[in-house]
Amino acid sequence: MDVTALNGTTNSAGTSVSAKNAAETQDRFLKLLVAQMNNQDPLNPMDNAQVTSQMAQIQQVTSLSTLDTSIKNLGGQLGQMQALQSISLVGREVSVPGNKIQVVGGVAEASYELDGAAQTVKLEVLGPGGNVIDTQQLGAQGSGRQTFSWKAGSYAAEGAEVQYRITAANGAKAVTSTTYAHDKVEAVYSEGGTLKLNLARLGPVDYTAVSSVN
């Protein structure tokens, strides 16, 4: 008797029998084993090693099924914890990958991350048409997260939303940077099994996109 036949049996939904019900699989195996032993050739009985091997196989199937159930239960619990934690973000300002900044009180603030130390870092602020409206040299900076405040002055009106980009270099070698936008969380909801945040300016983003809470 080959236990792999039990392991591979599927129902109409394509779900593994062992994954669906380990106890049912084990009971079926034992019934088949007893039936095989009752109907075996007395002159050529089953080898003890063969029986032991088959018992080990069904034990492995049962253990994997139990592990699969435990992982699913743990995943559900983690999902519930994540949902509860995300609720506390409502009303808070978070950072997500992006390059949009808004002028508030004459200043626009954002952050970026450098993959390595840079001798020169340049900030360029872009207008609605993508044209550069202002440029600032931010000087030498180390690797990691950096922040900046841009004084809009006459370049952009209060409440205006503009974009920015960071160009960094260490000598002649370019340094990769990742830009982040800051925005306030207005709501938390689930969509298609994915936890999402609705941001005031940027709209919906995945919960996993949040890099920091300000």
Residue pairs with C-beta under 8 A, 6 or more apart in sequence:
1 32
1 33
1 36
1 54
3 29
3 54
3 57
3 58
3 61
4 57
6 17
6 18
6 25
6 28
6 29
6 32
6 58
6 61
7 16
7 18
7 57
7 61
8 16
9 16
9 17
10 16
10 17
11 17
11 20
17 24
17 25
18 25
18 61
18 62
18 64
18 65
19 65
19 68
21 65
22 61
22 62
22 65
22 66
22 69
25 58
25 61
25 62
25 65
26 58
26 61
26 62
29 54
29 58
30 58
33 51
33 54
36 46
37 46
40 46
79 195
82 195
82 207
83 188
83 190
83 195
86 188
86 195
86 197
86 207
87 188
89 185
89 188
89 197
89 210
89 213
90 185
90 186
90 187
90 188
91 184
91 185
92 184
92 185
92 213
92 214
93 182
93 183
93 184
93 185
93 213
93 214
94 182
94 183
94 184
94 185
94 197
94 199
94 210
94 211
94 212
94 213
94 214
95 111
95 180
95 181
95 182
95 210
95 211
95 212
95 213
95 214
96 180
96 181
96 183
96 199
96 202
96 205
96 209
96 210
96 211
97 178
97 179
97 180
97 181
97 209
97 211
98 179
98 180
98 181
98 202
99 110
99 163
99 164
99 165
99 179
99 181
100 161
100 162
100 163
100 181
100 201
100 202
101 108
101 109
101 110
101 125
101 150
101 161
101 162
101 163
101 164
101 181
101 182
102 108
102 159
102 160
102 161
102 162
102 201
103 152
103 156
103 157
103 158
103 159
103 160
103 161
103 162
104 158
104 159
105 158
106 151
106 152
106 153
106 158
107 149
107 150
107 151
107 152
108 125
108 149
108 150
108 152
108 156
108 162
108 164
109 147
109 148
109 149
109 150
109 182
110 147
110 148
110 164
110 179
110 180
110 181
110 182
111 145
111 146
111 147
111 148
111 179
111 180
111 182
111 212
112 145
112 146
112 148
112 166
112 177
112 178
112 179
112 180
113 144
113 145
113 146
113 177
113 178
113 180
114 121
114 141
114 142
114 143
114 144
114 146
114 168
114 175
114 176
114 177
115 143
115 175
115 176
115 177
115 178
116 143
116 170
116 175
116 176
117 140
117 141
117 142
117 143
117 170
117 175
118 140
118 141
118 168
118 169
118 170
118 175
119 140
119 169
119 170
119 171
120 137
120 139
120 140
120 168
120 169
121 137
121 138
121 139
121 140
121 141
121 146
121 166
121 167
121 168
122 135
122 136
122 137
122 138
122 166
122 167
122 168
123 135
123 136
123 137
123 138
123 148
123 150
123 164
123 165
123 166
124 132
124 134
124 135
124 164
124 165
124 166
124 167
125 132
125 133
125 134
125 135
125 150
125 155
125 156
125 162
125 163
125 164
126 132
126 133
126 162
126 163
126 164
126 165
127 133
127 156
127 162
128 162
130 163
133 155
133 156
133 162
134 150
134 155
136 148
136 150
138 146
138 148
141 168
145 212
150 164
152 158
152 160
156 162
161 201
164 179
165 179
166 177
166 179
167 174
167 177
168 174
168 175
168 176
168 177
169 175
180 211
180 212
181 202
182 214
183 199
183 200
183 201
183 202
184 199
184 200
185 197
185 198
185 199
185 200
186 198
186 199
186 200
187 197
187 198
188 195
188 196
188 197
188 198
188 207
189 195
189 196
189 198
190 196
191 204
194 206
194 207
195 206
195 207
195 208
196 204
196 205
196 206
196 207
197 204
197 205
197 206
197 207
197 210
198 204
199 205
